[in-house]
Amino acid sequence: MALTQPRKEAHRKVRKGKNGGVATRCNSVDFGEWGLLSLDNERINSRQIEAARQAITRYVKRGGRIWIRVFPHIPVTKKPLDVKMGGGKGEPQFHVAKVKAGTVLFEISDVTDEQAKEALRLASHKLPVRTRIIKKEEL
């Protein structure tokens, strides 16, 4: 089981739902000095979160402190290829986190400002949302 996957689930299959509006929670840098802020509403895959985390930790050479502020709770189902219509909903394949505009995705501290900016820039390339790098005092 991957690091970013729920241990237990209340419901195996969940409907898509809506993901509009601006974030009202998780929208400020609370733990670190620098943060990566989402500018779009999107579903972020657990693999994308893990790839961004690895990009940050590799760049800072496992120094500093990193906080992941989003967690993929929502299971996404898919039906197999070449299956006709009907027959119910498909099996869960992966998990996603619903991210709204204004959500802080990652935070970092205990590194230089240049290192923090570059590490978050590298992480932003792994994500499907437009992002902005912010400092704690900016919000």
N, C-alpha and C positions, 0 to 999 in steps of 0.2 A: 504494500500500500504506500502511495506517495505521501510526501510530507504535507502537501496541500490538498487534503481530501478529508471529508468528515469521517469520524470513527463510527458514529451512529446517525441514522436518519429517521425522522418522524414519518416521512412519506417517501417511498421509492421513486414515484413518478410525479413530477410537478408540471403544471401548465406554464406556458411562456410568460404570461403577464405583461404588464407595461413597464417601461423604464424611462419616464419623462421627467422634466423639471430639473431643479438645482438641488444639490446635496444640502441637507440641513444638519447632518451629523457627519463626523469624521472629516470636517471641512477646515481644520486648522492644524498647524504643526504643534503637536503637544509634547512629544517625547524628545525629538532630535533638534538639530539646528537648521537643517535644510530638508525640504520636502519636494516630492514630485506630485504636482496637482493635475488632475484630469480636467480637460476642457470639453469633453464630449460625454454623451450617454452611450454606454456600450456594455456588452457582456465580455468579461475577460476570463479566458480559459485558465485552468490550473497550471497548464504547461507554460503559458505565457508569463504567468506570475513567477514561476520557478526559473524561467530563462532570464527574466529581469533581475531576480535576486542573485543568480549566479554571476551575471554581468557586473553587478555592484561589488560583490564580495571578491571577485577576481581582480577588479581594478584597484581596490584599496588593499589588496594582498592580505585579506582576512584581518585587516585592522579596523578600528572604529567600531561603532555600534549601528546596527540596522534594524529598523522596525518595519514589518509588513502590515499595513493598515487594512488590507482587504483580504477576505477569505472566501474561497469558492464553496458555498453551501448548496447551491442549486444544481440538482442533477439534470442532465440533458439527455433525452432519449433519441434513438435513431432506429429506423427499420433497416433490415439488411437490403442489399442491392437485389434487383430483379424480383421483388415481392409485390404482388398485386394489391390493389386497394382493399381496405378492410382488414379484418384480423386483429384489430386492437392496436394499442399504442406500442411502440417499439421498446426495446430494453435500454436501460441507462448505460450511456457510453462514457461520459466524462462529466466534470463539474465546472460550473462557472460562478463568477461573482458579478452581480449587477452593479455597475459603477455609474454614478451620475456626475454631471458636470460640477466641479468644485470639490470632488473627493480627493483627499490626500492619499496616494497609493503607497508610497514608501517614504521613510524618514531616515536620516543619517546624521551622526554626530561623531565627535572625537577624531575628525580628520581635518585637513586644511580646507579652506574654501574652494581652492582650485580642484582639489581631489574630489570633493563632494559634488561640485558642478559637473565634472567630467563623468563621474560614476553614474549620476542620475541621468545625464545625457545618453550614455550608453544603454542604460536600462530603458529609456523611453523608446529606443529603436526596436525593442522587443515587444512592445505593447501596441494593440490595435487602436488606441485613442491618441488624440493630440494632447500634449502635456505641456506644463510650464514648471520650471524650477523656481521654488520660492524659498525665502529665508524666513526664519521664525518671526522677525519683527514686521515683515511686510503685511501680514494679514491683520 
